[in-house]
Amino acid sequence: MVAKKPEKMKFEETLNELEDIVQQLEQGELSLEDSLKQFERGISLANAGQAKLQQAQQQVEILRQGPNGDSLEPLVQEPSE
């Protein structure tokens, strides 16, 4: 079975596969070669997932803009000192 490219996967699919890979690696039953392949796949999935999250955050920021283009309020509240 040929694995989907992470960029073409839905975020949930990416996360599920990444969780499966972590579980396989934690069990320690894979050969070194298979572990490296899974680790490489996991890095690709993590990077793609991060990109999807950043894109979603940008879309939310755009949608939250007020009528004059100012942001209504920050998406992430900064800690007060």
C-alpha positions in Angstrom: 0.0 0.0 0.0 1.4 3.4 -1.0 1.1 6.0 1.8 -0.7 9.2 1.0 1.4 12.4 0.8 0.9 14.2 4.1 0.0 17.4 2.2 -3.0 15.7 0.6 -4.3 14.3 3.9 -6.9 15.8 6.2 -5.6 17.0 9.5 -7.4 14.3 11.4 -5.9 11.6 9.1 -2.4 13.1 9.6 -2.9 13.1 13.4 -4.2 9.5 13.5 -1.3 8.2 11.4 1.2 10.1 13.5 -0.3 8.7 16.7 0.0 5.2 15.2 3.7 5.8 14.3 4.5 7.0 17.8 2.9 3.9 19.3 4.9 1.6 16.9 8.1 3.3 17.8 7.4 3.2 21.5 6.8 -0.5 21.4 10.3 -1.0 20.2 9.5 -4.0 18.0 10.5 -2.5 14.6 13.8 -3.1 13.0 16.3 -0.2 12.9 15.5 0.3 9.2 11.7 0.3 9.7 12.1 2.6 12.7 14.0 5.1 10.6 11.4 4.9 7.9 8.6 5.4 10.4 10.5 8.3 12.1 10.9 10.0 8.7 7.2 9.5 7.9 6.4 10.9 11.3 8.4 14.0 10.7 6.7 14.6 7.4 3.3 14.2 9.0 4.2 16.5 11.9 5.4 19.2 9.5 2.3 18.9 7.4 0.0 19.0 10.4 1.8 22.1 11.7 1.3 23.8 8.3 -2.4 22.9 8.3 -2.7 24.4 11.8 -1.0 27.6 10.8 -3.2 27.9 7.8 -6.3 27.5 9.9 -5.1 30.1 12.4 -4.5 32.6 9.5 -8.1 31.9 8.2 -9.5 32.5 11.7 -7.6 35.7 12.1 -8.9 37.0 8.7 -12.5 36.1 9.7 -12.1 37.8 13.1 -11.1 41.1 11.5 -13.4 44.0 12.2 -15.0 46.1 9.4 -12.0 48.5 9.2 -9.5 45.7 9.0 -8.5 45.9 12.7 -8.4 42.6 14.6 -11.3 42.5 17.1 -9.1 40.9 19.7 -6.0 38.7 19.7 -6.7 35.0 19.0 -4.2 34.1 21.8 -4.3 36.1 25.0 -0.9 37.2 26.0 0.0 36.6 29.7 -0.4 39.6 31.9 2.5 40.6 34.0 
